[in-house]
Amino acid sequence: MKIIIKTFSKLSLDELYQVLQLRSEVFVVEQDCVYQDIDGKDQKAVHVLGFKNDKLIAYTRCFDKGVYFEEASIGRVIVKENQRKFNHGHEILKASIEVIESRFKTTKIKISAQQYLIKFYESHRFQQIGEGYLEDGIPHVAMIKV
């Protein structure tokens, strides 16, 4: 997988289209969740895109502290369904952590994780904080990496 890191203004129209298409494919269709994906925060994010054969297969968006949470954060963590068996989720998350550490000069990262992915995030040194909650009808937990 080839990883590309870009601010919103540097995304090409094709890249942006692929990002929105993948997010809709997984978060709206696959997870059967009606929510406002286009939330006005993409312009403030650093986008981490994972490509295979010129097709977007993995993605996250990263925020500096104070933009999404008080801490730096990673969101919209996604891997195309037919690519999950290749561990691209670990690759894209590792690259996202590196983006935050290098661009935002912090190791403290907060995420809102879907509960079924707790073990995945724990393998990257995130720890659950607080109780679970529903976000867009899906069970989530807050997690932090320090």
Sequence and secondary structure as in RCSB ss.txt:
>XXXX:A:sequence
MKIIIKTFSKLSLDELYQVLQLRSEVFVVEQDCVYQDIDGKDQKAVHVLGFKNDKLIAYTRCFDKGVYFEEASIG
RVIVKENQRKFNHGHEILKASIEVIESRFKTTKIKISAQQYLIKFYESHRFQQIGEGYLEDGIPHVAMIKV
>XXXX:A:secstr
 EEEEEEGGG  HHHHHHHHHHHIIIIIIITT       S GGGSEEEEEEETTEEEEEEEEE TTTSSSSEEEE
EEEE GGGGGGTHHHHHHHHHHHHHHHHS    EEEEEEGGGHHHHHTTT EEEEEEEEETTEEEEEEEE 
